[in-house]
Amino acid sequence: MLCPGGTEHAGGIGRWAGYMLHEWRDQGLTPPLEIVDTRGFGGWTVAGTTFARALWRLLTLRRRGRLGIIHANLAVRGSAVRKCIVGVFARAAGVPLIVQLHAGHFFDFYDNLPPPGRLALRKLFASAARIIVLGHVWQERVVAELGIPSERITVLYNSVHAPARLARTDAPDGVCHIVMLGRLGPPKGLPELLEAMASEGMRARAWRATLAGDGDVEAVMTEARRRGIADRVVCPGWLGADAVAALLAQADILVLPSRSENLPVAVIEALAYRIAVVTTPVGATPELVEDGVSALFVPTRNPEALAEALGRLIDDPVLRAEIARRGHEVFTARLDASVAAPILASIYQTVMAQPRG
């Protein structure tokens, strides 16, 4: 499985891949799964060197007769370039390729490419033995815009581990803990979130916020100071899996007002930890949670609606607990990695059993 940044530095893709690998080993699933980092963590020099190592690893496995399948996690920009190169390698080596689409703004990226770029991506998808998408909305778009037959596309929602324990208690000081996980920038709706938290209504309520993720942490704190809420906001930067788990165990609300998404892992992690979710109805999220039942939806780029939704949950612990409970039911039924990993294994086995052309 090719993962840009590995399991620690690839955002939601990496966290999902880490959950899959953990389940693969725990359940003894076959075929054996190895995750190969295709980008590394750093600038273009690091990315180029890491990708060269990844190609060498694929070639080594192929020479040893141990490369049965390549599963390429696809996003945009550099990820798309790398995966097109991997597609050429897979065709030349006669190895089946699975392409899994992750980026919520992939089709905007695709539409703005010059014709050769669009052609390369269409060939990547056309040559794949199987396409995995994170929701039916993406299946429809791959069929309509890339011409892939629907029978070659599998919907497999992102999934995460169920936490070992869900003992949650209210903060002794009554201060509601709001958490955001994701790259700190406009695509995740951070400007709207800071504006919402600085609103008059939110200032009058008891809350604190942890905004965790990579990005320009200092710029975020500078904006928080400008808005007069820096005493309530903490930005710890990028957190590893253990630190994310510890943070979620202390959270009351998960907020993710993204402007676009495919299917955010942060929302699924919040459902797993029985945390009330405030998010935008983008990507495949509305296929899983229902507004006012298992989450609260707010329009994109709307700080007023965001402040109102956060205020509702801060003011009403009963509503907050009920939405968290219903969200956890969704997780248990559809998003547990212990269930999803065997499904992925069956996809691998099916693809590997197909005749190779």
N, C-alpha and C positions, 0 to 999 in steps of 0.2 A: 504494500500500500504506500503510494507516494503522498507525502504530507509536507507542505511548505512550512518550514520552521519546526518540524517534528511535533511532538505532543506537548511541548512547553511554550513554544513561541509562534503558534499558528492561530491564535485566537480560538474561535469556536470550532473550526475544523480540527485543530490540534487536540482540544479537549475531547471532542467526540472520538477521534482516533484513539486517544489514550483509554477512554472507556471501552472501546471495542477490543483493544489489545488485552486489557485486563480480563475481560470476560472470556476472550478466546483462550487465554492460558488457564483460567480457573475452570472452564468447562471442558478443556481438552478438545476444542473444536478443530476440524480439519477442513482444508489443507493448512499446514503451518503458516502462520502470518508473521511477516516482518514489515516494520514500518521504516521507510527510507526518507530522510529529510532531503528535499530538493531545493531549499533556499537558504537555510541557516538563519542566523539572527545578526543582522548588520547591514552594511552598505552593499553596493553592487559587486565589489571585489569578493566579499564573503559569499554573496549569492552565486556568483559565477563559479567559484571554487567548489562550493557545496554541490551545485548541480553537476559539475564534472565528476565529482566523487559518486554521486547518485547514478549517473550513467555507467560509470565503471563497475559499480556494484551490480547493476542489472546485467551488464555484459558478463561479469564473473559468474553470476548465478546461471545465466543461459549456457555458458560453456560447460558448467558442471551438471547440466541437466536438471537444475533445481528451480527453474523459473517457469512455473505453471500458468501464472496469470499476472497481469499488471493492473492494479486498481489506482487510477489517477484522480485525485481530488482537484477539481478545476475551479478557479476563481477568475480574476481578470488581470489585465496588464501583463506583468512578468510571468504570472502563473500560466496564463494562456499561451505565451510563447514557449515556455518550458514543456507544457503538455503536448503542444503540437510537435515538438521535437521528439518527445517520448512516443507519440503516435507513429512517427516515421520509424523509430527503432522497433516498436512492437510489430509493425507490418513486415519489416525486413527480417526480424527474428522469428516470425511465425508464432508469436505469443498472443493469446487473447487479451484484449484490452477492455476494461470497464472504465467508463468516465462517469464521475459523480459531480453534479453541478451544485455549487455552494453559493455563489455570489448573488445577492438580491438584485443588483443592478447589472447583471450579466448582459441582458439584451440591449440595454442602453449602450454599454460598451461595444457590443457586437455591431449595432446599427451605425456607430460612429467610426468604425474601422474602414480603411481603404479596401477596395475590392479584393486585393490579394490576401489581406488579413481575414476577411469574411470567408473566402474560399478555403483557407487553411483550417479554420475552425469547423466549417461544414464537413471537410474531409475527415477531421478528427472524429466528429460525431458519427459520420456515416460508416467509418471503419471500425467503430467500437462494437464489440460483441453484445454489450449491454450498457444502457444508460440508466443511472440511478438519479432520481430527483427527490427533493424533500417535501413534495406536496403535489396534489393533483393540479393546482394552478400552474406549476412548472411543467408538468407532463403535457398539459394543453399547449403551452407556449413552445415547447420543444417540437411538438408535432406540427404546429401551425407555422412556425418561423424557420425551423431547420429541416422540415420534411422527413423527420424520423418516424417510422411506423410505431403506433402506440404499443404494439405487442413487444417491441424491443426496449420498452421503458418500464422501469420498476419504481414505484413510489415507496420509499423507505424513510420514514421520519427520523430526524435526529433523536438520539436517546442518551440517557446518562445513568449512572449508578444510583440505586436507592441508598440513601445514607443509612449507616448502621443503626442510628437511633434518632428519634424525632422529638425528644424532650425539649419543649420550648416554654419559656417563662417570660412574662412581661418585664421590661426594664424596671428596676426598683425605683428609679427617679421619674417614671412615667414618660420619658422622652422616646418618641417613636424613631426607630432606626431605619432610614431609607438607604438602600444600596443600589448602585448602578454598576454593571460589569460590561466592559467593552472598550473599544478604542475611544479615547477622549477627544471628540471632535464633532463637527457638524453632522456627518452622516448618521451618527447615533443620537442626534437631537440634543446634544449637550447645551448649545446656546439657549434653546427653549427651556431646558430643565433649570439652568441657572436663573433665567428670568422668572420662571414660575416660583422657584424657592425664595426669590427676593421680593415677591409680591406682598402687598400689605396683609392679605389674608394668611399667607404662610408665615410671615414674621410673627403673627399673633399666636401661633401654635407651637407646641413643644416637639421639636424634632432635631435630629442630627443626620448627616449624610456622609456616606463613604462612597467615593467615586473611584473605582478601581479599574485600571487598564493602562495600556501603553498610550503614548501620545505626549503632548506638551503639557506636562503636569504643572510646571511653573506658570504657564499662560492661563491655565484653568484657575489656579489659586489667585493670580493677579486679577482676573475677572471677578472672582468671588469677593476679594477685598474691595474692589471697586463698587460692587453691589452691596457691601456691608454685611455679608453672610459668611465671611471666612472663619469666624469663630465656631461655626456649626459644620463646616465642611472639611473632610480629610481626603487627600488624594495619595494613596500609598504606592501608585504606579502599578506595573504589571505584577500579578500574583500567580504563583504556582498552584497546582491542584490542591495541596493540603491547606494553603492559606485561603483559597476560595472557599473550601469546605468550612473552615473555621469562621469565616466572615458570614456565610449564609446561615450558619447555626445561630448567629446573633441578630439576624435581620428581621424586620417586621414587614417591610414593603420592598419589592424589587421593582424598579422603574427602568424602562427602556423605551424612550420616545423616538425610536429610529425613524428616519425618513424613508429608508428602504431596508429590507431584509429578505433573506431566503426563508430560513426557519431558525431563529436565534437560540443557541444553546443556553444562553443565560436565562432565558424565560423558562426553559425546560428544567434547568437546575433549580430555579425558584419553586416550580411546581413540586419537584422531588422533595424539597425541604419544607414543604407546606408553608410557603410564603405568599402573601397576597401580591398579585402582579398588576402593575399599571403599564400599559404598552400601547403601541399603535397597531391598527389592524392591517399590517403590511405582510406581503409574502404569504406563506402558508399558515401563519399563526391563527387566522380565523377558522381554519379547518379543524383546529384542536380545542381552542378555548372559546367560550361564549361571553359576550359583553354582559356585565352585571351578574353573571352566574359564577364563572370560574376565573374571571379576570375583569379588569376595567379597561375599556378601550378609550383612547383619546385621538382626535384627528392629528395628523402630522403638522408640524410647524405651528402649533397652537398652545402657547404658554398659559393662556387663561384657562383653557379646558384642562390642561395638565395640573395646574394649581388647584383647580376645583376637585379633580379626582383624588389627588393626594390628600387634600383637606378632608374629603369624605372618609377616607380610610383612617386618617389620624384621629378624627373625631369619634368614630364609631368602631370600637374594638370588636363588637359582635359581628358587624358586617365584614370587617377585616378577617376575622377567624372563619366565617362562613365561606368567603371567596377562596381563602387559602385551602379550606377543606375540600371544596369542590374541585379546585385546581389539582390537588393531590390525587383525587380520584381519577382525573384524566391521565395523570402521569402513570399511576398504577396500571391502568387499563391499556395504555397505548405507547408509553414512552420509556419503559424500563429497559436498560441496556441488556439485562439478562435474557430478555425476550428477543430483542432486536439482533443480538450477535448470532444466534443460530439461524435467523432468517438470512443474514448476510452470508453465512457459511453455505447455506443451501443455494444461494445465487452463484457463489463461486463454483460449487460442485456442478451445477447445471451448465454453466458456461464452459468449464473445463471438459465436460462430457460431449460438447458439441463437436461435429466434424470441423477441422481446420482447413480453410481455403487459402 
